């Protein structure tokens, strides 16, 4: 399984090469969000609630019925 994941990752990188500037920006966003969670300024939403909200919002679209 690990070899297949490596191959898929390698293929994806050829289609969408990494961009160090974008990576730095994402790290900055992630650090800010973690600080917000730890400080209590924002509260985490359980994943099952997030996915349920997505299902309710987009289920009306015919393309999602096939999933």
N, C-alpha and C positions, 0 to 999 in steps of 0.2 A: 504494500500500500504506500509506503513512504517513497518508493521509487516513482510510482505513478504520480504522486503529488508533486514531486520534483519536476517531472516531465511537463505536467500541466502548468506549473508555475513558470518554467522556462519558456513554454510556448506563449503564455499570456504576456510575458515580458517582451517578447518580440513584437507583439501587437500593440502593447502599451508600455513603452520603456519607462523605468522609474525616473522621476524628476526630483532632484534633491531639494529644490526650492519648495515644491509642493509638499514633500515629506516634512521639511522643517515647519511649514505652516500647520500641517496636521498635528505634529508633536506639540506645537504651541496651543492649539485648540484643545487637545486632549489634556494637557497639563492644567489649562484654565478650568475645564469642566470638572476635573478631579478635585481641584481646589474648591470649586463651588459646592460639590457634593460633600466634601469633608467639613467645610465651614457651616453647612446647613442652609446656605442660601437657596439651594435647589434640592428637591427630593427626587430620589430615583423612582422610576416607574417599573414595576415588575414586567419582564418580557412577555409573559402570557397576556397581560393587559394591553400591551402595545400591539401585539399580533392580532388580538381580538378586535381592537379598534380598526386596524388595517383591513381585516376581513370584512367587517361591517361596512366600512366606507367604500371599498372597491368591489364588493361582491356583485353589485348591480351591473358591472361591466361584463358583457358576454365572454370576453377573452379570459377572464379569471375563473369562470365556471369550469373550464377544462383542467384547471390545476388540480 
